[in-house]
Amino acid sequence: MEMDAATFEQLVVDELDLLPDDMVEGLDNVVFVVEDRAEDGTLDLLGLYDGWALTERDRYGVGELPDRIIVYREAHLAVCDDLDELRDELHTTLVHEIAHFYGIDDDRLHELGWA
């Protein structure tokens, strides 16, 4: 599947807007970033939470750099065959990475059916 960066970024924004309010309201000092690929060049990684989970913060205050949720465009396009599949995968990736912000690990995500 092919898609330019601007169109992909708009899809990410659209999927974020569809997430439940109680999931996104607590995202304090978090930015969402779209990059083409992970730093190592792999297409295996769809997204990444870069920061300290709420459950691991002993101090956090004014002046802290924002946590980042990174969505990798080329990896998503490589695993999706059509727009509906891409939207579903973006939704799953966003929920997965937001869960990491809240301190939900991969094992618990699998238990919940989110990974």
Secondary structure as the mmCIF struct_conf table of DSSP 4:
data_model
#
loop_
_struct_conf.conf_type_id
_struct_conf.id
_struct_conf.beg_label_comp_id
_struct_conf.beg_label_asym_id
_struct_conf.beg_label_seq_id
_struct_conf.end_label_comp_id
_struct_conf.end_label_asym_id
_struct_conf.end_label_seq_id
HELX_RH_AL_P HELX_RH_AL_P1 ALA A 5 LEU A 18
BEND BEND1 LEU A 19 LEU A 19
HELX_RH_AL_P HELX_RH_AL_P2 ASP A 21 VAL A 24
TURN_TY1_P TURN_TY1_P1 GLU A 25 GLY A 26
TURN_TY1_P TURN_TY1_P2 ASP A 28 ASN A 29
STRN STRN1 VAL A 30 GLU A 35
BEND BEND2 ASP A 36 ARG A 37
TURN_TY1_P TURN_TY1_P3 GLU A 39 ASP A 40
BEND BEND3 LEU A 43 ASP A 44
STRN STRN2 GLY A 47 ASP A 50
BEND BEND4 GLY A 51 GLY A 51
HELX_RH_3T_P HELX_RH_3T_P1 LEU A 54 GLU A 56
BEND BEND5 ASP A 58 ASP A 58
TURN_TY1_P TURN_TY1_P4 VAL A 62 GLY A 63
HELX_LH_PP_P HELX_LH_PP_P1 GLU A 64 PRO A 66
STRN STRN3 ASP A 67 TYR A 72
HELX_RH_AL_P HELX_RH_AL_P3 ARG A 73 VAL A 79
BEND BEND6 ASP A 81 ASP A 82
HELX_RH_AL_P HELX_RH_AL_P4 LEU A 83 PHE A 101
TURN_TY1_P TURN_TY1_P5 TYR A 102 GLY A 103
HELX_RH_AL_P HELX_RH_AL_P5 ASP A 106 LEU A 112
TURN_TY1_P TURN_TY1_P6 GLY A 113 GLY A 113
#
